[in-house]
Amino acid sequence: MEDTKPKVEKGLSPLEVMGLFWIALGIIMVIAVYAPPTMIGKMTNLIAGIILLAIGLLAYLKGRSGRASRETKED
Amino acid sequence: MIGGIDLFIVVFFIVGVFVVGVYFKKFIHTSEDFFLAGRRLGWWVIGMSIIGTNIGSYDYVGGAGAAYDVGIAQANYEWIGAIPAMVISALLFVPYYWRAGAYTVPEYLGKRYSQPVRVIEALLWGTFLICCLAIFFWASGLMINTYIGWPIWLGILLTAVIVGIYTVTGGLTAVAMTDVIQLAIMLVGGFAVAIIGFHEVGGWSGLVERITVEHPDHFRLFLPLSHETYPWLGMIFGLGLVLSPAWWCCHQAIIQRTLGARSEWDAKAGMLSAAFLKTLVPLLYVLPGLFVLALATEPLADKDQALPWAIKNLLPAGLAGLVFAAFLAAIFSSVDSTLNSAVTIWTRDIYQNFIVRKASDRHYLNFGRGLTLIFVVVGALLAEPLTTSFSGIYLAMQTLLTIFQGPTLATVLLGIMWARATRWGGLFGLVGGVACSTILHMTDMNFLYVAWWSFVAAMIINALVSLLTKPEPTEKLRGLVYGLVMKDEHIQNSLSSRVEGGE
């Protein structure tokens, strides 16, 4: 957990898990661009999807770098 | 009813939250991990979790309906009714709770006043939270019934199973982390609704023009004194000075996140960051309520239909699913937080305090998990009978809250700010305040005024009784009262060692 006291846990960190969830939801929203008939509807879905993807990627990358630096310290 | 891609998004959200919540089981080894996330939460998790917990289904449905009905005055519930109190909570209340090393607000009151005060507070909050749980379950069943068409009982069962399992396994860690996920979805959904809404009405000026012709008061933040529900005086005194501070400074589900902070700085910063996020919350439901008022050609028969109308007529496929997922997120985050807080109070303040005092840590962890399951079942079973005995979800919440919010705030406030307040003052003030609010309720007084007068009564009774009884020894008050922490280096050091020693 990058925002916690050092209590080492194996596997994905919370930020990585959250990031993956947001990325998956973002991809679904981007795919959902096909569904609405109007341009504004398509654009809104696209914007929502891109925001979720961006949040997810940031969270995942930050979580992964935090985990990597912790593992380096352990070694 | 939703279907196609929307239904797929909702199902993905439900399954995803469940999987993520259960994943956090691996962080739970002790009862402290379960109840306080091992005191490892960072400020941003605390801030987002507080707002996720605070936004409930009644905010979405009831809030959008109220905005449709009265306009932006409804946003005062988020601004005057939250932000100043959150800043006060962060700077004045949270440090004392955190430094006392308490798990619950009643536990702090027990240290500051006496065991009877702790028990009364624990019983009040413990009972209230279980009632809340039942109301949230009902709201969830109702929402799933309205939008997906499943029977209400199935919606309640689904919520109970999903939230129950990840709360049992992951404790506060799972609750806080899923709150973070859910809040992000709520904000993205709210932002997207704002984009499409403004596009439809022609921007902010278009919105104002369309509404003010027939509803000139809808863009006034304060409504006249004669207003039935939101008189400005009641908003300032009842909401701003009592209900809001009581909620943000004394509500166990809110405060528990700060008690799980890894440092005092994180606890305070978490509450302050939540105050910042709170400024965005009206985006989620006040704006949709106004969009509906501007766009609906016929007035709605029931104002609480404002949000369903927006989803049906305003939102495109895909976004409708995301917004519905945000509704579910609001409910799930309220249910899991309420559940975890209720279990913490009943375990720490009642079970561990009276029934089994010196058992192993594993025993309390298992008890907490078992009690979580029991409360899930009790909440689900009480959902229908409790909610239908009141005329609406929002009214049920307000009625229950108003009875003890004012007296609780008075007791905590005097406890922290006035060293002369005694155990007897605390006890009589709390009981007298609750009696006062109960009596005032019977007179059909507006709940905002009930909150104010019960707060005043509890303050006066506490002060008078305290002055008539023997002062508390200074040793007992160290670290718990303003002045005895802020100005004395010796006390600061003793507090630090106490917290580090796990007391």
Interface residues (C-beta under 8 A of the other chain):
Chain A: M1 E2 D3 T4 K5 K7 E9 G11 L12 P14 V17 M18 F21 W22 A24 L25 I28 M29 I31 A32 V33 A35 P36 T38 I40 G41 K42 T44 N45 I47 A48 I51 L52 I55
Chain B: G4 I5 F8 I9 F12 F13 G16 V17 V20 Y23 F24 K26 F27 G38 R39 R40 L41 G42 W43 W44 V45 T173 M177 V180 I181 A184 I185 V188 G189 F191 A192 I195 I196 H199 R262 P316 A317 G318 L319 G321 L322
